Structures are given as C-alpha cells and as structure tokens.
Amino acid sequence: MPKDTITPKPARKPRAPAAQTTAMATNLPPPTDQEICNELMTIQRKLMILQSQITITEKALIRIRLGSIKTLPIYDKLMENLDDQKRQFETDMVS
C-alpha cells in the first residue's frame, strides 16, 4: 500500500484532569485511639487464626511422615501408576 494513500488522523486534544474527589482531597480527622485499638485487635485475631492453621498443618504433616496417619490407598495407587507410566515413557524414549 503506497504511503500517499494513507490519510493522516487529526491530533487529539489532551484530556482535562478530573477533579480530585479522593480521600486525600478531603481533610479527614485522624483516627481515634479506640479505632486504632480495634484495628490492631482485628489484625491480632487474624494472625492467631493463621498461626493455629499453620500449627495444625505442620502437626498433620509430621504425623503423615511418621506413619501415624495413612494417606488414602487410592492416592498411593495413583502415584504408583504414575511412576510406572513415567518409567515406561523413559524406557520407550531410550529405545
């Protein structure tokens, strides 16, 4: 396509900036001590829940490693089949 057949498009006008209506534009009062305390207590509760979930997960993993918790036999069978398929694939690729 020749260059002289391309029609130039007119330049766009720059967009006017929007009026600032964010929280930064309005002067909010500083949070009270009670609001700060409530926020910190909420964060502390969430951290305690996460910590207990991590502890429970770690204990379960330790029990699985020690053998006191058995994984599902279906899962073990699937993993054996997957290992067999991987070995078969590798031997087929070498042959």
Secondary structure per residue as TSV (DSSP state, phi and psi in degrees):
chain	resnum	aa	ss	phi	psi
A	1	M	-	360.0	122.2
A	2	P	-	-66.6	151.4
A	3	K	G	-68.1	-29.3
A	4	D	G	-74.9	-8.4
A	5	T	G	-90.1	-10.2
A	6	I	S	-84.5	122.7
A	7	T	-	-89.0	131.9
A	8	P	-	-72.1	144.1
A	9	K	-	-90.7	146.1
A	10	P	-	-68.9	148.7
A	11	A	-	-69.7	145.5
A	12	R	-	-84.6	150.0
A	13	K	-	-77.7	143.0
A	14	P	-	-65.8	142.4
A	15	R	-	-76.3	139.4
A	16	A	-	-71.9	137.7
A	17	P	-	-65.6	142.3
A	18	A	-	-71.3	152.6
A	19	A	-	-67.2	140.7
A	20	Q	-	-78.4	117.1
A	21	T	-	-124.8	21.6
A	22	T	S	-80.2	175.2
A	23	A	T	-65.8	-23.8
A	24	M	T	-69.6	-30.7
A	25	A	T	-73.9	-31.7
A	26	T	S	-93.2	143.4
A	27	N	-	-88.7	100.8
A	28	L	-	-86.4	147.8
A	29	P	-	-69.5	150.7
A	30	P	-	-65.2	151.2
A	31	P	-	-65.2	145.8
A	32	T	-	-77.4	165.9
A	33	D	H	-61.1	-36.4
A	34	Q	H	-65.3	-41.9
A	35	E	H	-64.8	-41.1
A	36	I	H	-64.2	-42.9
A	37	C	H	-62.2	-44.6
A	38	N	H	-61.7	-41.2
A	39	E	H	-64.7	-42.8
A	40	L	H	-66.0	-37.0
A	41	M	H	-66.2	-38.3
A	42	T	H	-63.2	-44.4
A	43	I	H	-63.1	-41.4
A	44	Q	H	-63.5	-41.5
A	45	R	H	-61.7	-44.0
A	46	K	H	-63.0	-39.7
A	47	L	H	-65.0	-39.5
A	48	M	H	-64.4	-40.1
A	49	I	H	-64.1	-45.5
A	50	L	H	-62.8	-40.0
A	51	Q	H	-63.7	-41.6
A	52	S	H	-68.2	-36.1
A	53	Q	H	-64.6	-40.3
A	54	I	H	-64.6	-42.8
A	55	T	H	-61.9	-44.5
A	56	I	H	-62.4	-42.5
A	57	T	H	-64.5	-43.4
A	58	E	H	-62.1	-42.9
A	59	K	H	-63.0	-40.7
A	60	A	H	-65.1	-41.4
A	61	L	H	-63.9	-39.5
A	62	I	H	-63.8	-44.0
A	63	R	H	-64.1	-36.7
A	64	I	H	-65.6	-43.6
A	65	R	H	-64.4	-37.8
A	66	L	H	-76.7	-15.2
A	67	G	T	93.7	1.1
A	68	S	S	-75.6	-20.1
A	69	I	S	-116.0	123.2
A	70	K	-	-93.2	137.5
A	71	T	-	-75.5	162.2
A	72	L	-	-62.9	137.0
A	73	P	H	-62.2	-29.5
A	74	I	H	-62.5	-42.0
A	75	Y	H	-64.5	-43.9
A	76	D	H	-60.8	-41.6
A	77	K	H	-65.1	-42.3
A	78	L	H	-61.7	-41.2
A	79	M	H	-66.6	-38.2
A	80	E	H	-62.6	-44.5
A	81	N	H	-62.6	-40.0
A	82	L	H	-64.2	-43.0
A	83	D	H	-62.3	-41.5
A	84	D	H	-61.8	-42.7
A	85	Q	H	-64.5	-39.5
A	86	K	H	-63.4	-45.0
A	87	R	H	-62.0	-43.1
A	88	Q	H	-63.6	-41.5
A	89	F	H	-63.3	-43.3
A	90	E	H	-65.2	-39.6
A	91	T	H	-69.3	-34.4
A	92	D	H	-67.7	-35.8
A	93	M	H	-70.4	-35.1
A	94	V	H	-72.3	-37.2
A	95	S	-	-67.9	360.0
